[in-house]
Amino acid sequence: MHEIIKKLSAGVPLNIDEFKKIVENENSSFKAEITDMAVKQRKNIYGNKIYIRGLIEISSFCKNDCYYCGLRRSNQNAERYRLTKEEILECCNQGYQSGFRTFVMQGGEDAYYTDARMTDIVSEIKKQYPDCAVTLSLGEKSYETYKKYREAGADRYLLRHETADCEHYSKLHPSEMKLSSRKKCLEDLKSLGFQIGAGFMVGSPYQTTENLAEDLLYLQELKPHMVGIGPFIPHHDTPFRDMPAGNTELTLYLISIVRLILPYALIPATTALSTVDEYGREKGILAGANVIMPNLSPVLQRKKYLLYDNKAISGAEAAEQIDILKAKMNNIGYEIVIDRGDAANL
Ligand code: 5AD
């Protein structure tokens, strides 16, 4: 283990067995060492700055049927909504005033947002807020569609790979969804010059230690600019309703490991993490994360975008209550900044 930690801190790539060994040693005395190294690494590169992103959940319609997600098309009980261009622009307006310089438009795979509609929205935001970054998180699209998004001015794209193991992927998704398509999308996005974000859930059903090692190996190869890691949380209207939620400590440990594999990565302390743990945001930052994504969606729609049960949407999760978040971050020695928050190695 000592040798592996040495390699990790020196930026030497690890193999699958080494990653497996690290994950298996979560409860060992090495954990504190890894956390310390991760925090030092992020401080060296990003100081005590925390970047914020205004999350605008533009649609709860989805054509996919992922077994874990509350927005899956088979969920008849999900309340569906979609935002108009005007509503989205109003979110940006409020967000800009609160200090946000990145807007993330996330939604289910919703055919209403044709390429024409989406590029119109993206270019309007870029026109009105030229000092802001636009991030999209709208799922799997063709190369041509991604190209249009990019030409309209989108800067970044988030698409979690969910799991880097084909077999595990097929246990989380219906057969029409393939890990190979997901990976191709990430490659396409990268080649188009997007800053890309991948990531996975911790403790998703049937996940093994080996699977997590594969996720780490995949991230090491892909080198995404952003990595989203959050615990799986069951949703009562999905096939996984009775599955246990992912573990906070393991999630934090993986955040630290990813910080060491990809020192420059922008890593959020996710909403899922603060849903399972009251101090999730703080703990995420103290494990090596450096991004927080408060909710900037219209308040009336917020409770309809339910990927999982009990999703945290109030207090420090809410963009309009950014002061609460600022105070929380100050309390642990960090500072929220008004900044696009691009990766420092771009
Ligand atoms: N628990 C935790 N995270 C989830 N996501 C979707 N459903 C759940 C769930 N039940 C995550 C997926 C997706 C991101 C938008 O939300 O990783 O990529």
Residues whose N, C-alpha, C, O or C-beta is under 5 A from the ligand:
A	BS01	5AD	Y68 C69 R160 M201 P231 F232 I233 P234 H235 A272 L307 Y308
